[in-house]
Amino acid sequence: LCSRPPNACDADGRLTRLALAGEGLACRFPADLGRLPRLTALDLTANALHGDWASDVGPVLRALAPRLEAAHLSLNKLEGRLTCDLVGGEGEEGRPSRGGLRILALTGNRASGTLPACLFAGPVRELYAARNELGGSLPPIPADSPLARVALSDQGGPSGGFTGALPDLGAARGLVSLHADGGRLSGPLPPDLPPALTDLALARNRLTGPIPAGWCQAP
């Protein structure tokens, strides 16, 4: 694999990047991936991998922390609830204990249940989880969260998408893009937007009331 880009290895011949997107892999998510301790990027997009997020995927990503920086797992058949193991495990106050993950891409799987608050608390900067079966309330984004891009649109399944009010976004200082369209969010819009936000999609929800004046202020 070391001689097959975009796979890459270090000077000792240990895999640092494993890219097997669209290879037709049709098996349970491989537990042995956790035995690649120097892996910084994993791309298994567009295969037919199956298994459970909590019992199959989570332990592997936790074993690869804190070196792993990007996990691209979109367009597979992975199901069940998301856990904090995906970002290295839960430490104090719901924050990851030793994670180094910056990009987590889960779009187009069968993840269900609520979205764990730890996925918003760091270290993830880009979270792509559209077209799953997630629901419930969206967790708040902490003021010191490194999140820049979040895609949560078009959740299906029994949940029918996220419900409740849109959390206060003003504290998310680094947020650039948020897509949460195609759900069941309700109530008024939050009074302020993050100063860096340039891309916001909230169509096809149940939001009510006027557009807050704070949304129209020049930077």
One Martini backbone bead per residue (centre of mass of N, CA, C, O) as a GRO file, in nm:
protein
  219
    1LEU     BB    1   0.052   0.065  -0.014
    2CYS     BB    2   0.292   0.271  -0.017
    3SER     BB    3   0.284   0.263  -0.359
    4ARG     BB    4  -0.036   0.377  -0.333
    5PRO     BB    5  -0.172   0.637  -0.416
    6PRO     BB    6  -0.277   0.813  -0.128
    7ASN     BB    7  -0.107   0.646   0.017
    8ALA     BB    8   0.096   0.636   0.328
    9CYS     BB    9   0.432   0.645   0.465
   10ASP     BB   10   0.683   0.612   0.661
   11ALA     BB   11   1.018   0.541   0.713
   12ASP     BB   12   0.911   0.250   0.850
   13GLY     BB   13   0.641   0.154   0.687
   14ARG     BB   14   0.404   0.310   0.816
   15LEU     BB   15   0.090   0.387   0.816
   16THR     BB   16  -0.067   0.725   0.764
   17ARG     BB   17  -0.241   0.656   0.497
   18LEU     BB   18  -0.583   0.540   0.425
   19ALA     BB   19  -0.718   0.468   0.088
   20LEU     BB   20  -1.060   0.304   0.022
   21ALA     BB   21  -1.236   0.434  -0.187
   22GLY     BB   22  -1.455   0.258  -0.377
   23GLU     BB   23  -1.378  -0.079  -0.330
   24GLY     BB   24  -1.620  -0.276  -0.234
   25LEU     BB   25  -1.655  -0.300   0.069
   26ALA     BB   26  -1.821  -0.602   0.231
   27CYS     BB   27  -1.810  -0.550   0.569
   28ARG     BB   28  -1.711  -0.535   0.865
   29PHE     BB   29  -1.576  -0.326   1.059
   30PRO     BB   30  -1.237  -0.318   1.109
   31ALA     BB   31  -1.058  -0.380   1.397
   32ASP     BB   32  -0.753  -0.378   1.278
   33LEU     BB   33  -0.722  -0.066   1.242
   34GLY     BB   34  -0.620  -0.029   1.546
   35ARG     BB   35  -0.312  -0.138   1.437
   36LEU     BB   36  -0.251   0.179   1.331
   37PRO     BB   37  -0.074   0.405   1.515
   38ARG     BB   38   0.013   0.622   1.256
   39LEU     BB   39  -0.258   0.715   1.179
   40THR     BB   40  -0.408   1.023   1.023
   41ALA     BB   41  -0.572   0.888   0.769
   42LEU     BB   42  -0.918   0.791   0.683
   43ASP     BB   43  -1.061   0.630   0.376
   44LEU     BB   44  -1.408   0.473   0.336
   45THR     BB   45  -1.565   0.573   0.111
   46ALA     BB   46  -1.796   0.417  -0.068
   47ASN     BB   47  -1.913   0.151   0.060
   48ALA     BB   48  -2.028  -0.166   0.252
   49LEU     BB   49  -2.008  -0.105   0.542
   50HIS     BB   50  -2.069  -0.263   0.855
   51GLY     BB   51  -2.218  -0.174   1.170
   52ASP     BB   52  -2.132  -0.028   1.485
   53TRP     BB   53  -2.048   0.261   1.625
   54ALA     BB   54  -1.992   0.166   1.924
   55SER     BB   55  -1.857  -0.142   1.874
   56ASP     BB   56  -1.675  -0.081   1.602
   57VAL     BB   57  -1.578   0.219   1.550
   58GLY     BB   58  -1.503   0.355   1.820
   59PRO     BB   59  -1.258   0.172   1.912
   60VAL     BB   60  -1.079   0.246   1.671
   61LEU     BB   61  -1.063   0.557   1.705
   62ARG     BB   62  -0.953   0.544   1.992
   63ALA     BB   63  -0.689   0.383   1.921
   64LEU     BB   64  -0.591   0.628   1.715
   65ALA     BB   65  -0.559   0.804   1.936
   66PRO     BB   66  -0.425   1.126   1.856
   67ARG     BB   67  -0.335   1.100   1.546
   68LEU     BB   68  -0.603   1.116   1.427
   69GLU     BB   69  -0.751   1.364   1.187
   70ALA     BB   70  -0.910   1.175   0.964
   71ALA     BB   71  -1.260   1.057   0.902
   72HIS     BB   72  -1.388   0.880   0.617
   73LEU     BB   73  -1.738   0.728   0.633
   74SER     BB   74  -1.908   0.770   0.402
   75LEU     BB   75  -2.122   0.573   0.238
   76ASN     BB   76  -2.256   0.346   0.421
   77LYS     BB   77  -2.383   0.087   0.684
   78LEU     BB   78  -2.378   0.242   0.949
   79GLU     BB   79  -2.499   0.191   1.287
   80GLY     BB   80  -2.635   0.367   1.541
   81ARG     BB   81  -2.482   0.514   1.798
   82LEU     BB   82  -2.313   0.780   1.893
   83THR     BB   83  -1.982   0.841   2.030
   84CYS     BB   84  -1.695   0.957   2.202
   85ASP     BB   85  -1.492   0.757   2.066
   86LEU     BB   86  -1.467   0.911   1.791
   87VAL     BB   87  -1.290   1.145   1.978
   88GLY     BB   88  -1.130   0.958   2.219
   89GLY     BB   89  -1.323   1.017   2.439
   90GLU     BB   90  -1.443   1.090   2.764
   91GLY     BB   91  -1.407   1.346   2.977
   92GLU     BB   92  -1.428   1.626   3.115
   93GLU     BB   93  -1.723   1.781   3.055
   94GLY     BB   94  -1.752   1.613   2.773
   95ARG     BB   95  -1.461   1.599   2.683
   96PRO     BB   96  -1.212   1.499   2.522
   97SER     BB   97  -0.930   1.315   2.629
   98ARG     BB   98  -0.735   1.237   2.332
   99GLY     BB   99  -0.807   1.388   2.084
  100GLY     BB  100  -0.728   1.473   1.708
  101LEU     BB  101  -0.977   1.522   1.554
  102ARG     BB  102  -1.091   1.723   1.262
  103ILE     BB  103  -1.234   1.504   1.068
  104LEU     BB  104  -1.592   1.405   1.041
  105ALA     BB  105  -1.737   1.160   0.816
  106LEU     BB  106  -2.104   1.035   0.800
  107THR     BB  107  -2.248   1.044   0.552
  108GLY     BB  108  -2.480   0.815   0.456
  109ASN     BB  109  -2.605   0.651   0.693
  110ARG     BB  110  -2.744   0.493   1.022
  111ALA     BB  111  -2.750   0.697   1.230
  112SER     BB  112  -2.871   0.726   1.568
  113GLY     BB  113  -3.018   0.939   1.764
  114THR     BB  114  -2.828   1.146   1.928
  115LEU     BB  115  -2.608   1.414   1.959
  116PRO     BB  116  -2.320   1.438   2.093
  117ALA     BB  117  -2.163   1.692   2.264
  118CYS     BB  118  -1.861   1.612   2.198
  119LEU     BB  119  -1.875   1.691   1.886
  120PHE     BB  120  -1.880   2.013   1.976
  121ALA     BB  121  -1.618   2.032   2.191
  122GLY     BB  122  -1.404   1.861   2.061
  123PRO     BB  123  -1.164   1.874   1.801
  124VAL     BB  124  -1.366   1.923   1.588
  125ARG     BB  125  -1.407   2.116   1.273
  126GLU     BB  126  -1.545   1.883   1.088
  127LEU     BB  127  -1.900   1.799   1.046
  128TYR     BB  128  -2.042   1.512   0.869
  129ALA     BB  129  -2.412   1.409   0.913
  130ALA     BB  130  -2.582   1.364   0.682
  131ARG     BB  131  -2.810   1.135   0.605
  132ASN     BB  132  -2.953   1.003   0.852
  133GLU     BB  133  -3.115   0.915   1.194
  134LEU     BB  134  -3.127   1.172   1.349
  135GLY     BB  135  -3.216   1.335   1.673
  136GLY     BB  136  -3.337   1.569   1.856
  137SER     BB  137  -3.143   1.776   2.022
  138LEU     BB  138  -2.925   2.024   1.997
  139PRO     BB  139  -2.634   2.098   2.098
  140PRO     BB  140  -2.426   2.303   2.223
  141ILE     BB  141  -2.180   2.551   2.144
  142PRO     BB  142  -1.899   2.620   2.256
  143ALA     BB  143  -1.695   2.894   2.272
  144ASP     BB  144  -1.419   2.695   2.234
  145SER     BB  145  -1.492   2.578   1.977
  146PRO     BB  146  -1.350   2.454   1.660
  147LEU     BB  147  -1.588   2.481   1.493
  148ALA     BB  148  -1.668   2.541   1.132
  149ARG     BB  149  -1.821   2.272   1.017
  150VAL     BB  150  -2.179   2.184   0.967
  151ALA     BB  151  -2.362   1.874   0.869
  152LEU     BB  152  -2.736   1.789   0.924
  153SER     BB  153  -2.907   1.710   0.693
  154ASP     BB  154  -3.158   1.501   0.621
  155GLN     BB  155  -3.314   1.328   0.831
  156GLY     BB  156  -3.428   1.010   0.891
  157GLY     BB  157  -3.642   0.798   0.988
  158PRO     BB  158  -3.811   0.800   1.287
  159SER     BB  159  -3.714   1.090   1.375
  160GLY     BB  160  -3.710   1.321   1.136
  161GLY     BB  161  -3.511   1.482   1.299
  162PHE     BB  162  -3.457   1.770   1.444
  163THR     BB  163  -3.548   1.924   1.753
  164GLY     BB  164  -3.640   2.214   1.856
  165ALA     BB  165  -3.425   2.448   1.928
  166LEU     BB  166  -3.200   2.660   1.830
  167PRO     BB  167  -2.910   2.717   1.926
  168ASP     BB  168  -2.686   2.918   2.042
  169LEU     BB  169  -2.446   3.081   1.815
  170GLY     BB  170  -2.274   3.329   1.920
  171ALA     BB  171  -2.037   3.154   2.069
  172ALA     BB  172  -1.941   3.042   1.782
  173ARG     BB  173  -1.668   3.192   1.664
  174GLY     BB  174  -1.570   2.969   1.422
  175LEU     BB  175  -1.826   2.958   1.261
  176VAL     BB  176  -1.903   2.918   0.903
  177SER     BB  177  -2.088   2.643   0.879
  178LEU     BB  178  -2.456   2.563   0.864
  179HIS     BB  179  -2.645   2.254   0.825
  180ALA     BB  180  -3.021   2.217   0.914
  181ASP     BB  181  -3.195   2.102   0.701
  182GLY     BB  182  -3.468   1.898   0.709
  183GLY     BB  183  -3.653   1.927   0.980
  184ARG     BB  184  -3.790   2.011   1.336
  185LEU     BB  185  -3.733   2.287   1.395
  186SER     BB  186  -3.820   2.531   1.651
  187GLY     BB  187  -3.900   2.843   1.687
  188PRO     BB  188  -3.692   3.083   1.737
  189LEU     BB  189  -3.438   3.271   1.659
  190PRO     BB  190  -3.146   3.356   1.735
  191PRO     BB  191  -3.006   3.669   1.804
  192ASP     BB  192  -2.721   3.551   1.710
  193LEU     BB  193  -2.422   3.541   1.519
  194PRO     BB  194  -2.147   3.441   1.410
  195PRO     BB  195  -1.886   3.632   1.285
  196ALA     BB  196  -1.790   3.392   1.061
  197LEU     BB  197  -2.054   3.352   0.924
  198THR     BB  198  -2.150   3.243   0.564
  199ASP     BB  199  -2.326   2.958   0.611
  200LEU     BB  200  -2.690   2.910   0.609
  201ALA     BB  201  -2.916   2.619   0.668
  202LEU     BB  202  -3.297   2.613   0.746
  203ALA     BB  203  -3.472   2.469   0.574
  204ARG     BB  204  -3.741   2.275   0.639
  205ASN     BB  205  -3.885   2.373   0.901
  206ARG     BB  206  -4.041   2.529   1.224
  207LEU     BB  207  -3.980   2.817   1.218
  208THR     BB  208  -4.030   3.132   1.395
  209GLY     BB  209  -4.057   3.450   1.326
  210PRO     BB  210  -3.831   3.681   1.316
  211ILE     BB  211  -3.559   3.840   1.208
  212PRO     BB  212  -3.306   3.930   1.372
  213ALA     BB  213  -3.126   4.216   1.401
  214GLY     BB  214  -2.841   4.074   1.449
  215TRP     BB  215  -2.833   3.952   1.147
  216CYS     BB  216  -2.795   4.266   1.011
  217GLN     BB  217  -2.520   4.326   1.101
  218ALA     BB  218  -2.240   4.466   1.056
  219PRO     BB  219  -1.901   4.380   1.107
   0.00000   0.00000   0.00000
